[in-house]
Amino acid sequence: MTAMPDFRFAPLSWSPDKARAIAQQERLVLGDEHWELVRSLQEFYARHHNVAINMRELQDALEEKFHHKGGMKYLFTLLPGGPVAQGCRLAGLTAPAGAVDRGFGSVA
């Protein structure tokens, strides 16, 4: 099975349907902006496959890529659970260390 043209960097076990199911569980409605973030995360991970993903480098890359829309602040409007943590779940990726602070408690 080859990767889908729109998601050429997607993990083999990932599919848009899996992302939609996760989004539904997290009460998100995915639009084009969400898919753009998913593709960006998948590409970043594919280009850094031989090294541990650094949270700061990933945030900087997302800030740069989406700067024209408002950077990380904009991405938090799309994914209030965190553009990295929630975005990685949607993209079928393991979030880097520091993306989720389990000791911080719930804010919901």
N, C-alpha and C positions, 0 to 999 in steps of 0.2 A: 504494500500500500504506500502510495506517495503522499507527500504533504499537500494540503489543499493550496491552490494558487494564492488565495488571499492570506493564508497563514503558513507561509513557507518555512518559518522557523519554529513551528509548533512542535511540542513533544509528541512522540508517536502515539501515546496513550490518550491524547487530548482530542476533543472535538468541540465545535461550537455548541452542539446540543448539551454536552457536559457543562460548558460555561453557562448556558441558559438555565440549566437545572440549579446550579450553585446560585446564580443571580436570583432566581425565584425564591430559594430558601432564605436569601439575605434581603429579600424585598426590594430588589433592584429591577428596573426595566432597562435593558441594554439598548443603547443607541449607537450611532456611528462613532461618537466620541469615545465610548467605552471600548469598542472594537479597535480603535486606533491605539488606545493605551495597551490593550492586550497584545496587539502585534508588536508594539514597541518593547514591551517587557520580554516577549518571546525572542525578539531579535537580539536584545541586550544579552540575554542568557546564552543564546547560541554563539554569540561572538566572544563570550567569556567562559566557554565550556571547560577550559582546562584549569581554571582558578576558582577559588572560593569567591562567591559574589560578595562584594563589599557594599554595605548599606549606603554609606556616604557617596560612593561613586555612582551607585544606581540612582540615588536621589538627585545628584548633580546632573546626570545624563537626562533624567526626566525633566528637570527644571529647564535645561537647555532646549530640549526638543519641544516642550510645550510653552516656552517663554512667551511667544507671541500671543498666547491665549491667557496668560496669567500664571504659568508655571505650576508649582506644587499647590498653590492656593486654589487654582482652577481645578486641579486633579482631585483635591479634597471635596470639591462640590460634586464631582462625579461619583466618587467613592468615599463616603463619609467614614467608612471603616478603615480608611488608609489606602492611598493609591498603591503603596508597595504591598502591604499585607493582603488586602482584599483583591488588588489587581493580580497578584501572583496566584491566588486561589482560582480566580477566573481564567487565568492563562495556563493553568495546569503546572505551575512551577512551585518550587519550595522557596518560601520567603527567606531572605537572608537573616542572619542573627541580628536582633535589634529591631526588626520590623514589628514584632508583637511583644509588648511588655506584659507578660502574664502576672507579674507581681503588682501591677498598678491598680488592679481592680476594675470593676465595671463602671462605665459612665452612662450606661443605658438605664 
